[in-house]
């Protein structure tokens, strides 16, 4: 049975579900401001240890409380740190403690609390939050173990279920489609038309998949140069027509109000390629590629609406695996809570006393069996002396545990005692 959490593990946060972006922007942290905030919040005695997870969709402070009303104290601190009136952030704040806070973090790491179900960036962001907090000296045994196990759980969910598989964003679906048509995308030539946000996301995905032949055409050559800083070749707008025949995949993502090319240009490109097929991915709204391109032989055109349908199917597939993901999290959360509960004062003292008493009984029987002349009365006297010695030996470690006011230090002392005396596997 899991013992109650003696150290008040808490979470205070603001996310996309409850908090408007106008507030989330003002609550966001940079790595430097995270280090500064953690230094202040621990120095002021609000938290004994802390980790801040800050992304575009959430700002969450996890900690082991060192004050009576830790949720209010953390909220007060965050309002002051970001120079915001407390009432402005109070209405959209959420606070959790104990097992509820643990479950929330595990769900965040697994992508179950994300804007896009199963998105993979959040796991790396949770890992980075732990790294920054650890480097700042703000974590100790409890949060370090909590975040490590949450990351392990998130990794399991992604490897053992379909929650993180199959793309659900338009650029992601476009790349997934390209990979289905050309399995060896690292050997294929890509032409990206545009250098805005969508084009940049697709470019990042390509680079991540090892694509090496990437042309980027844009009206602003400077932006094309900036986008290809990690690989690829920037091209001037006038080169669009001449680059079409060289591309196995053409991706258009501009804000042009008119199609950039149609069937005639596509047909000419395919003729120059001697019929080798081309995948056209139109990510623009309005259309960047005229729908007539789909009638050209060996030209395969997919527009935004086609990709949206694929994304919706992929999301439905992810949702089917939520129960599997929840089962994995239940197992991992149970492991953490069992470990954490075992570090509470009462079970640690009980296990330590049980271990000493067992050793006392074993040694008493073993040693006295050698002295047959000892009378039953003397045996009982010796037994009482041994019991008194055990009580004396246990008095200091028991007092040191119970009287420790710092909740994290209390847990650390309990963990040290359990390790030194081999109590980890002690049966209750």
Secondary structure as the mmCIF struct_conf table of DSSP 4:
data_model
#
loop_
_struct_conf.conf_type_id
_struct_conf.id
_struct_conf.beg_label_comp_id
_struct_conf.beg_label_asym_id
_struct_conf.beg_label_seq_id
_struct_conf.end_label_comp_id
_struct_conf.end_label_asym_id
_struct_conf.end_label_seq_id
HELX_LH_PP_P HELX_LH_PP_P1 UNK A 2 UNK A 5
BEND BEND1 UNK A 6 UNK A 7
STRN STRN1 UNK A 9 UNK A 15
TURN_TY1_P TURN_TY1_P1 UNK A 16 UNK A 18
BEND BEND2 UNK A 19 UNK A 19
HELX_RH_AL_P HELX_RH_AL_P1 UNK A 21 UNK A 27
HELX_RH_AL_P HELX_RH_AL_P2 UNK A 31 UNK A 43
TURN_TY1_P TURN_TY1_P2 UNK A 44 UNK A 45
BEND BEND3 UNK A 46 UNK A 46
STRN STRN2 UNK A 47 UNK A 54
BEND BEND4 UNK A 56 UNK A 57
STRN STRN3 UNK A 58 UNK A 65
BEND BEND5 UNK A 67 UNK A 67
TURN_TY1_P TURN_TY1_P3 UNK A 68 UNK A 69
HELX_RH_AL_P HELX_RH_AL_P3 UNK A 70 UNK A 81
TURN_TY1_P TURN_TY1_P4 UNK A 82 UNK A 83
HELX_RH_AL_P HELX_RH_AL_P4 UNK A 86 UNK A 90
TURN_TY1_P TURN_TY1_P5 UNK A 91 UNK A 92
STRN STRN4 UNK A 94 UNK A 97
HELX_RH_AL_P HELX_RH_AL_P5 UNK A 98 UNK A 110
TURN_TY1_P TURN_TY1_P6 UNK A 111 UNK A 113
BEND BEND6 UNK A 114 UNK A 116
TURN_TY1_P TURN_TY1_P7 UNK A 117 UNK A 118
BEND BEND7 UNK A 120 UNK A 120
HELX_RH_AL_P HELX_RH_AL_P6 UNK A 121 UNK A 135
TURN_TY1_P TURN_TY1_P8 UNK A 136 UNK A 137
HELX_RH_AL_P HELX_RH_AL_P7 UNK A 141 UNK A 160
BEND BEND8 UNK A 161 UNK A 162
TURN_TY1_P TURN_TY1_P9 UNK A 163 UNK A 164
BEND BEND9 UNK A 166 UNK A 166
BEND BEND10 UNK A 169 UNK A 169
HELX_RH_AL_P HELX_RH_AL_P8 UNK A 170 UNK A 181
BEND BEND11 UNK A 183 UNK A 183
HELX_RH_3T_P HELX_RH_3T_P1 UNK A 185 UNK A 187
BEND BEND12 UNK A 188 UNK A 188
STRN STRN5 UNK A 189 UNK A 193
BEND BEND13 UNK A 196 UNK A 196
HELX_RH_AL_P HELX_RH_AL_P9 UNK A 197 UNK A 208
TURN_TY1_P TURN_TY1_P10 UNK A 209 UNK A 210
STRN STRN6 UNK A 213 UNK A 218
BEND BEND14 UNK A 219 UNK A 220
HELX_RH_AL_P HELX_RH_AL_P10 UNK A 221 UNK A 227
HELX_RH_3T_P HELX_RH_3T_P2 UNK A 228 UNK A 230
BEND BEND15 UNK A 231 UNK A 232
STRN STRN7 UNK A 233 UNK A 236
HELX_RH_3T_P HELX_RH_3T_P3 UNK A 237 UNK A 239
HELX_RH_AL_P HELX_RH_AL_P11 UNK A 240 UNK A 243
HELX_RH_3T_P HELX_RH_3T_P4 UNK A 244 UNK A 246
BEND BEND16 UNK A 248 UNK A 248
STRN STRN8 UNK A 249 UNK A 252
BEND BEND17 UNK A 257 UNK A 258
BEND BEND18 UNK A 260 UNK A 260
STRN STRN9 UNK A 261 UNK A 261
HELX_RH_AL_P HELX_RH_AL_P12 UNK A 263 UNK A 272
TURN_TY1_P TURN_TY1_P11 UNK A 273 UNK A 275
STRN STRN10 UNK A 278 UNK A 282
BEND BEND19 UNK A 285 UNK A 286
BEND BEND20 UNK A 288 UNK A 288
STRN STRN11 UNK A 289 UNK A 289
HELX_RH_3T_P HELX_RH_3T_P5 UNK A 291 UNK A 295
BEND BEND21 UNK A 296 UNK A 296
TURN_TY1_P TURN_TY1_P12 UNK A 297 UNK A 298
STRN STRN12 UNK A 299 UNK A 302
HELX_RH_AL_P HELX_RH_AL_P13 UNK A 304 UNK A 320
TURN_TY1_P TURN_TY1_P13 UNK A 321 UNK A 321
HELX_RH_AL_P HELX_RH_AL_P14 UNK A 322 UNK A 342
TURN_TY1_P TURN_TY1_P14 UNK A 343 UNK A 343
BEND BEND22 UNK A 344 UNK A 344
HELX_RH_AL_P HELX_RH_AL_P15 UNK A 345 UNK A 368
TURN_TY1_P TURN_TY1_P15 UNK A 369 UNK A 370
TURN_TY1_P TURN_TY1_P16 UNK A 372 UNK A 373
BEND BEND23 UNK A 374 UNK A 374
HELX_RH_AL_P HELX_RH_AL_P16 UNK A 376 UNK A 403
HELX_RH_AL_P HELX_RH_AL_P17 UNK A 407 UNK A 420
TURN_TY1_P TURN_TY1_P17 UNK A 421 UNK A 422
TURN_TY1_P TURN_TY1_P18 UNK A 424 UNK A 425
#
